[in-house]
Amino acid sequence: MTSSEIAFRVRYNEVDRMGYAHHGNYAAYFEMGRTELMREHGLNYKEMEDKGILLPLSDFKVKYFQPAFYDDELRLVTILEKFTGVRLVFCYRLYNKKNLLLSEGSTSLAFVSASTGKPVRPSEEILEKLRICMA
């Protein structure tokens, strides 16, 4: 399976009073990884939305092992774990600069028609790019 890696720092506004990256930020971190993985394979959220296809989140899971702190350099590895005709499952692993696994998680998304709000099978072009992403 193809993976994508992004690097970023924990910003001051992302930490709580204990100095930990607040748990609510992990959804945004995972979204950054997912967006970049798809972009690397020619799948652009905006272009899909402009064509009437949305990808709402249907499931979000995260397990925390160690905290991330303000100004930590983080590395997020994202993998497209599986896809069916309408559903995508991504897995994530977040590491610090010492390569310590801080958290892992997954998200499920579904292709949905913008006009009807119902699940829809994406175009063959999108499916082919997803197949390449899984290779």
SESE-514450 format. One record per residue (C-alpha): residue number from 1; x, y, z. Coordinates in pm, 1 decimal, always signed. Each point is the difference from the previous one (the first is absolute). Layout:
BEGIN
<num: NUM | c1: X | c2: Y | c3: Z> .
...
***
This chain:
BEGIN
<num: 1 | c1: +0.0 | c2: +0.0 | c3: +0.0> .
<num: 2 | c1: +113.6 | c2: +348.3 | c3: -80.4> .
<num: 3 | c1: +55.3 | c2: +232.3 | c3: +291.6> .
<num: 4 | c1: +34.2 | c2: +373.9 | c3: +23.2> .
<num: 5 | c1: +199.9 | c2: +192.0 | c3: +257.1> .
<num: 6 | c1: -34.9 | c2: +358.9 | c3: +110.0> .
<num: 7 | c1: +197.0 | c2: +190.6 | c3: +261.1> .
<num: 8 | c1: -124.0 | c2: +288.2 | c3: +211.9> .
<num: 9 | c1: +45.2 | c2: +163.4 | c3: +340.5> .
<num: 10 | c1: -244.4 | c2: +22.5 | c3: +285.7> .
<num: 11 | c1: -106.6 | c2: +362.5 | c3: +15.3> .
<num: 12 | c1: -57.4 | c2: +190.3 | c3: +323.0> .
<num: 13 | c1: -374.8 | c2: +31.0 | c3: -57.0> .
<num: 14 | c1: -24.4 | c2: -382.3 | c3: -24.5> .
<num: 15 | c1: +115.9 | c2: -75.2 | c3: +355.5> .
<num: 16 | c1: -204.3 | c2: -19.8 | c3: +317.0> .
<num: 17 | c1: +91.3 | c2: +123.7 | c3: +346.4> .
<num: 18 | c1: +217.8 | c2: -307.0 | c3: +58.9> .
<num: 19 | c1: +204.0 | c2: +87.0 | c3: -308.0> .
<num: 20 | c1: -129.5 | c2: -303.4 | c3: -193.3> .
<num: 21 | c1: -130.5 | c2: +24.3 | c3: -354.4> .
<num: 22 | c1: -374.2 | c2: -0.5 | c3: +68.8> .
<num: 23 | c1: -175.0 | c2: -319.5 | c3: -105.5> .
<num: 24 | c1: -241.2 | c2: +196.0 | c3: -218.7> .
<num: 25 | c1: +284.1 | c2: +90.8 | c3: -237.6> .
<num: 26 | c1: +60.1 | c2: -357.7 | c3: -106.2> .
<num: 27 | c1: -299.7 | c2: +5.7 | c3: -233.8> .
<num: 28 | c1: +156.9 | c2: +297.7 | c3: -179.7> .
<num: 29 | c1: +341.8 | c2: -169.2 | c3: -6.4> .
<num: 30 | c1: -151.8 | c2: -311.1 | c3: -155.4> .
<num: 31 | c1: -188.6 | c2: +210.4 | c3: -253.2> .
<num: 32 | c1: +326.5 | c2: +165.0 | c3: -107.5> .
<num: 33 | c1: +153.4 | c2: -344.1 | c3: -57.8> .
<num: 34 | c1: -301.6 | c2: -133.4 | c3: -186.6> .
<num: 35 | c1: -20.9 | c2: +308.0 | c3: -221.6> .
<num: 36 | c1: +367.7 | c2: -20.2 | c3: -93.9> .
<num: 37 | c1: -12.9 | c2: -375.2 | c3: -70.8> .
<num: 38 | c1: -292.8 | c2: +54.1 | c3: -234.7> .
<num: 39 | c1: +163.7 | c2: +303.7 | c3: -162.3> .
<num: 40 | c1: +318.8 | c2: -201.6 | c3: -65.2> .
<num: 41 | c1: -215.9 | c2: -241.8 | c3: -200.5> .
<num: 42 | c1: -182.7 | c2: +262.6 | c3: -201.6> .
<num: 43 | c1: -309.5 | c2: +13.4 | c3: +219.2> .
<num: 44 | c1: -88.6 | c2: +351.8 | c3: +104.1> .
<num: 45 | c1: -284.0 | c2: +61.0 | c3: +246.8> .
<num: 46 | c1: -96.5 | c2: +331.7 | c3: -158.3> .
<num: 47 | c1: -15.7 | c2: -145.1 | c3: -349.1> .
<num: 48 | c1: -218.4 | c2: -289.7 | c3: +120.4> .
<num: 49 | c1: -227.9 | c2: +241.0 | c3: +185.5> .
<num: 50 | c1: -23.8 | c2: +219.0 | c3: -310.7> .
<num: 51 | c1: -120.0 | c2: -312.7 | c3: -185.4> .
<num: 52 | c1: -268.7 | c2: -66.0 | c3: +262.8> .
<num: 53 | c1: +173.8 | c2: -267.7 | c3: +207.5> .
<num: 54 | c1: +55.3 | c2: +47.1 | c3: +373.1> .
<num: 55 | c1: +200.1 | c2: -214.1 | c3: +242.7> .
<num: 56 | c1: -152.7 | c2: +38.5 | c3: +346.2> .
<num: 57 | c1: +157.7 | c2: -177.4 | c3: +293.3> .
<num: 58 | c1: -204.5 | c2: -291.0 | c3: +134.8> .
<num: 59 | c1: +242.1 | c2: -134.2 | c3: +262.5> .
<num: 60 | c1: +299.2 | c2: +134.5 | c3: +193.2> .
<num: 61 | c1: +218.3 | c2: -199.9 | c3: +238.6> .
<num: 62 | c1: +319.8 | c2: +95.8 | c3: +177.6> .
<num: 63 | c1: +216.1 | c2: -162.4 | c3: +264.5> .
<num: 64 | c1: +248.4 | c2: +211.4 | c3: +193.1> .
<num: 65 | c1: +326.4 | c2: -147.6 | c3: +125.9> .
<num: 66 | c1: +208.4 | c2: +307.9 | c3: +80.6> .
<num: 67 | c1: -78.0 | c2: +371.6 | c3: -9.7> .
<num: 68 | c1: +129.9 | c2: +245.7 | c3: -254.8> .
<num: 69 | c1: +112.5 | c2: +334.6 | c3: +140.5> .
<num: 70 | c1: +22.3 | c2: +357.5 | c3: -120.6> .
<num: 71 | c1: +260.7 | c2: +41.2 | c3: -276.8> .
<num: 72 | c1: +55.2 | c2: -376.0 | c3: -37.2> .
<num: 73 | c1: +86.9 | c2: -103.0 | c3: -353.4> .
<num: 74 | c1: -246.6 | c2: -268.5 | c3: -101.3> .
<num: 75 | c1: -9.9 | c2: -246.0 | c3: -288.1> .
<num: 76 | c1: -332.8 | c2: -141.5 | c3: -111.5> .
<num: 77 | c1: -13.1 | c2: -314.2 | c3: -212.9> .
<num: 78 | c1: -329.5 | c2: -54.7 | c3: -182.4> .
<num: 79 | c1: -109.2 | c2: -315.4 | c3: -184.3> .
<num: 80 | c1: -314.4 | c2: -71.7 | c3: -198.7> .
<num: 81 | c1: -84.0 | c2: -328.5 | c3: +171.0> .
<num: 82 | c1: -294.6 | c2: -101.3 | c3: -219.3> .
<num: 83 | c1: -274.6 | c2: +124.5 | c3: -221.5> .
<num: 84 | c1: -322.3 | c2: -141.8 | c3: -129.6> .
<num: 85 | c1: -221.6 | c2: +152.6 | c3: -261.8> .
<num: 86 | c1: -105.8 | c2: +281.6 | c3: +232.1> .
<num: 87 | c1: +208.9 | c2: -20.4 | c3: +320.4> .
<num: 88 | c1: +363.5 | c2: +86.3 | c3: +77.9> .
<num: 89 | c1: +194.1 | c2: -96.6 | c3: +312.9> .
<num: 90 | c1: +321.6 | c2: +182.8 | c3: +85.9> .
<num: 91 | c1: +247.1 | c2: -90.8 | c3: +274.8> .
<num: 92 | c1: +237.9 | c2: +240.4 | c3: +169.9> .
<num: 93 | c1: +313.5 | c2: -19.4 | c3: +214.8> .
<num: 94 | c1: +137.5 | c2: +312.0 | c3: +165.5> .
<num: 95 | c1: +365.3 | c2: +12.2 | c3: +109.5> .
<num: 96 | c1: +218.2 | c2: +258.2 | c3: +169.1> .
<num: 97 | c1: +352.7 | c2: +96.3 | c3: -105.0> .
<num: 98 | c1: +143.0 | c2: -288.3 | c3: +207.8> .
<num: 99 | c1: -215.8 | c2: -237.5 | c3: -208.6> .
<num: 100 | c1: -214.9 | c2: -83.5 | c3: +303.3> .
<num: 101 | c1: -353.0 | c2: -105.2 | c3: -97.0> .
<num: 102 | c1: -230.7 | c2: +254.2 | c3: +164.1> .
<num: 103 | c1: -333.9 | c2: -110.6 | c3: -138.1> .
<num: 104 | c1: -171.1 | c2: -204.8 | c3: -265.5> .
<num: 105 | c1: -343.9 | c2: +23.0 | c3: -142.3> .
<num: 106 | c1: -236.7 | c2: -54.1 | c3: -287.8> .
<num: 107 | c1: -276.1 | c2: +177.0 | c3: -184.1> .
<num: 108 | c1: -275.1 | c2: -122.9 | c3: -227.6> .
<num: 109 | c1: -150.4 | c2: +220.2 | c3: -266.5> .
<num: 110 | c1: -275.9 | c2: -55.8 | c3: -252.9> .
<num: 111 | c1: -46.6 | c2: +140.8 | c3: -348.7> .
<num: 112 | c1: -325.5 | c2: +195.6 | c3: +8.7> .
<num: 113 | c1: -189.8 | c2: +191.7 | c3: -266.3> .
<num: 114 | c1: -7.1 | c2: +372.0 | c3: +80.5> .
<num: 115 | c1: -347.2 | c2: +30.6 | c3: -150.2> .
<num: 116 | c1: -168.6 | c2: -297.5 | c3: +169.0> .
<num: 117 | c1: +212.5 | c2: -60.4 | c3: +309.9> .
<num: 118 | c1: -4.8 | c2: -371.2 | c3: -79.5> .
<num: 119 | c1: +295.0 | c2: -234.1 | c3: -51.7> .
<num: 120 | c1: +121.6 | c2: -6.9 | c3: -357.4> .
<num: 121 | c1: +255.7 | c2: -202.2 | c3: -189.5> .
<num: 122 | c1: +281.8 | c2: +228.4 | c3: -118.0> .
<num: 123 | c1: +109.2 | c2: +19.8 | c3: -361.8> .
<num: 124 | c1: +226.7 | c2: -263.3 | c3: -150.1> .
<num: 125 | c1: +276.2 | c2: +263.2 | c3: -13.1> .
<num: 126 | c1: -16.1 | c2: +46.3 | c3: +377.7> .
<num: 127 | c1: -17.3 | c2: -375.0 | c3: +58.4> .
<num: 128 | c1: +310.0 | c2: -56.4 | c3: -214.2> .
<num: 129 | c1: +195.4 | c2: +259.9 | c3: +198.8> .
<num: 130 | c1: -108.4 | c2: -170.2 | c3: +322.2> .
<num: 131 | c1: +114.8 | c2: -338.1 | c3: -134.2> .
<num: 132 | c1: +342.8 | c2: +150.9 | c3: -72.6> .
<num: 133 | c1: +2.4 | c2: +147.2 | c3: +349.4> .
<num: 134 | c1: -60.6 | c2: -347.7 | c3: +144.1> .
<num: 135 | c1: +282.9 | c2: -157.7 | c3: -203.2> .
***
